[in-house]
Amino acid sequence: MQAKKPEGTEDLFGARMRAWERMQAVARETFSRYCFSAIETPAMEQVDVFVHGIGTSTDVVRKEMFRVFSGANFANVLEKGSEAGLKPGKRLALRPEGTAGFVRAAVENTFVPQGGAPVKMWYAGPMFRGERVQKGRLRQFHQIGAEVLGASDPALDAEVIVMLMDFYRALGLDMSRVRLLVNSMGDPACRPAYRGKIRRFILDHADEMCDECAVRADTNPLRAFDCKNDRCREVMAAAPKIADELCDECADHYARVKAYLDEAGVAYEEDPTLVRGLDYYTRTVFEVQVTSGMGSQSAIGGGGRYDGLMELEGGKPTPGIGFAVGFERIMLALEDQGVDLAGPEPSCVYVACAAPECRDAVFSACLALRRAGVRVEADYQGRSLKSQFKQADKHNARLCVVIGPDELAAGAVTVRDMASHEQEQVPMDGLVEAVRNLV
Ligand code: HAM
């Protein structure tokens, strides 16, 4: 049997791998200007990290988490018919997103001691959601995310959004085809009353809305704004707007975030129906969409403030804010706009072996060049010289170093420029210097 990759996953190699590496390099360059440092957290966490953080009523937790059991634990689950017999520490899931695990790490490693300075960190890696697979929606996808813990200053909300837009621009996205949506979701002071209003609104319109929204009225009424059913969305367009229900503190925070965005010259659209799919958000939320060529999966990133999440993960009250972007979605947008993020394979020097008795000299030349920091490729299959030149072209070689019996006898090598086809002989011990002068 020839095994196939699981549905909704991808093998990353070649140009696509170069694009993923390039995207991470752009993130590192951009985010380091804002003094973010990198972090890597485990790809699996205790289920409770996600249940507490993301919320029990979200689709991500209810329907999309991949559970992980080691052999012995799996036998236990099979025997008992559920994971109830496992200690919480043995109930594991692949991370569906990065924020909950990051906050777990911040609590466990005391990133923000009481009164300490804010911590700014970014990450890149695979995330896992058992979603219905379609273009731009995978089961293993890659996110780059950035998070800040320890400050509630609205200037920080604006800076995080400005940094996100800087990142898209640096990737080469056409910013006239990108739109930034912002909203405020209120806080524990004003949201409960708003949730109550939305609940009543849904119940009043229950006969026009889907069964799932009827359930949402009690579990998570704001999610009705995101219902996939067009009729529900039409009905919800007339629902009360959070902007009219914010408490004074949240309204002031939101106004200041927008004022800072104005000052930074970052264009945004206010979307009072933007609620996001994860429960931890408070106050500022935002999403970035591409306006053409992406079908229904147009969101290339999103985030917001999560001032209550540290406590939900067992830490001291600590405000937080962040975002994540999807690699695969951004690639669809870049491809649609004709931007080649991967670029060509980096050039190299090819060392060609013109006769079997030159093999050892080729080995030594490769060794010397690589030790001098040059990217070098050679032949390992005894190919003809003509075929080695073809290989050199394939590998995008700038120079080809040829070693044949004549060169060997003269203690020299021939260095050939692959573009101009000019070539010269240089002494074997002058090879590194000659190559350095030419590349
Ligand atoms: P999210 O909106 O669920 O937020 O995901 C962020 C981005 O990941 C999306 O905008 C999209 O580009 C990409 N994405 C999500 N699901 C998929 C999928 N199944 N296939 C391909 N791409 C996908 C979060 O994950 C939050 N943790 C963001 C955040 C960080 N909020 C605060 N800090």
Boltz pocket constraint, residues with backbone or C-beta under 6 A from the ligand:
constraints:
  - pocket:
      binder: B
      contacts: [[A, 96], [A, 97], [A, 98], [A, 99], [A, 129], [A, 131], [A, 136], [A, 137], [A, 138], [A, 139], [A, 141], [A, 142], [A, 143], [A, 145], [A, 146], [A, 147], [A, 277], [A, 278], [A, 288], [A, 299], [A, 300], [A, 301], [A, 302], [A, 303], [A, 304], [A, 305], [A, 306], [A, 321], [A, 322], [A, 323], [A, 324], [A, 325], [A, 326], [A, 327], [A, 328], [A, 329]]
      max_distance: 6.0
